[in-house]
Amino acid sequence: MAADYDTIAQQYKKSKELPFRLHIETYTYLNLLGDVTGKSILDLACGEGFYSRELKRKGATRVVGVEISEKMIELATQEEAREPLGVEYILSDVLELGKIGSFDLVVASYLLNYCQTPEQALKICQNIFANLKPGGRFVTINNNSEQPPASYLLTKKYGFIKSIDRPLQEGTPIQYTISVDTDKFSFYNYYLSKSTYEWALQSAGFKEVRWQKPLVSPQGVEEFGQEFWQVFLEYAPIIFIECS
Ligand SMILES: C[S@@+](CC[C@H](N)C(=O)[O-])C[C@H]1O[C@@H](n2cnc3c(N)ncnc32)[C@H](O)[C@@H]1O
């Protein structure tokens, strides 16, 4: 799986300040996660630890972050040194992770969209399932495969666009370009269809797979107005999945 975040780690961290991150991404994700007090959580593709820290602050007893990029883990470790929360970080490819424990929750914000083939998705889902306690849940944020490409440029007002250079089919690269202030950077995700994700999750053992569209926080509506978020809600560039 190709995901070289070493060169864009700092820029990616900064992009967490964009309004849609707080008012849609974080809001919907934390809503789905519910009360994490007393829970053990495995945060896959944890990046620089944005959600790992958030979940620990919200009362999780143990949070383990797994990440493939050394630079991202370095930023996460720096934050841990600055504000010690007790988050543990492991440098590893989730494809190669295997079982490292038995967690109440496995979370991943933007991991499955790095799978380039159905087989990779299956392997990752098996590794997710293996690290859950019986009855545990997997909650994730993902590129929304169902967003019509004709709407890819409409999200510019939120600070990002997507582009493709060939029709969408299993493995098609989708370039994300994010702008924060005057800075711009890009990275690739890969398209897999919704039915492929469902197949991978169910084949790995998940009984229920629920899809959740983005929601806007009341604070986001108050600050920016409902109208501002309309394009995001209508075309849903990202999607949330809850599996049990
Ligand atoms: C879009 S970033 C999201 C980071 C973090 N979850 C967040 O929301 O701030 C995606 C992250 O997934 C990591 N990643 C991609 N494929 C991975 C893999 N196979 N194993 C571990 N990490 C992976 C990348 O290095 C990158 O840090």
The ligand as a Gaussian input file, in Angstrom:
#p B3LYP/6-31G(d) Opt

LIG

0 1
 C       -5.399000      11.003000       5.767000
 S       -4.201000      10.525000       6.964000
 C       -5.200000      10.433000       8.438000
 C       -4.399000      10.446000       9.705000
 C       -5.251000      10.400000      10.977000
 N       -6.030000       9.190000      11.058000
 C       -6.123000      11.611000      11.060000
 O       -7.333000      11.511000      10.816000
 O       -5.601000      12.684000      11.375000
 C       -3.981000       8.840000       6.533000
 C       -2.875000       8.158000       7.312000
 O       -2.900000       6.757000       7.018000
 C       -1.581000       6.274000       7.058000
 N       -1.573000       4.964000       6.398000
 C       -1.923000       4.691000       5.117000
 N       -1.806000       3.381000       4.873000
 C       -1.406000       2.795000       6.026000
 C       -1.102000       1.454000       6.404000
 N       -1.193000       0.445000       5.531000
 N       -0.718000       1.216000       7.673000
 C       -0.604000       2.231000       8.569000
 N       -0.860000       3.518000       8.266000
 C       -1.261000       3.808000       7.011000
 C       -0.817000       7.374000       6.352000
 O        0.564000       7.307000       6.567000
 C       -1.485000       8.617000       6.946000
 O       -0.816000       9.055000       8.097000

